[in-house]
Amino acid sequence: MPYEIGARVRLARDVQVTADGTAARGGLPGPLFLAEGLQGIVMGSATEAGGVAQDHLASFDRQVRGRQFDPFAAGLIENLRQQVVQHSAYGGGAGARTTYRVRFENGFVLDGLDEDRLAGA
């Protein structure tokens, strides 16, 4: 169910926060989790390309994160990542998903929350 800006929501399950302050999908996960049931207000939304290609990109990022590579290997890995991104663009928006930016009661603002992680408050 899509949420309007200003809608009161709560987390439907625990959400891990990435190092850049977004809901964990493809980024580097941080040590912080927001607990199920935490309530907040929708501050914004965005439609992102998604579907299978986005899931493959998240899987690729999980497999290589936290490892140190020499510059040549890092360049190859970034090249592979860009190929995955380009193939996801080829899908023409198939499987697009809406993500939300929510300000929670504790003052924390989290961006990139999928609809399945939220419920009406």
Sequence and secondary structure as in RCSB ss.txt:
>XXXX:A:sequence
MPYEIGARVRLARDVQVTADGTAARGGLPGPLFLAEGLQGIVMGSATEAGGVAQDHLASFDRQVRGRQFDPFAAG
LIENLRQQVVQHSAYGGGAGARTTYRVRFENGFVLDGLDEDRLAGA
>XXXX:A:secstr
    TT EEEESS EEEETTSBBSSSS EEEEEE TT EEEEEEEEEE  HHHHHHHHHHHHHHTT    HHHHH
HHHHHHHHHHHHHHHTTTTT EEEEEEEETTS EEEEEEGGGEEE 
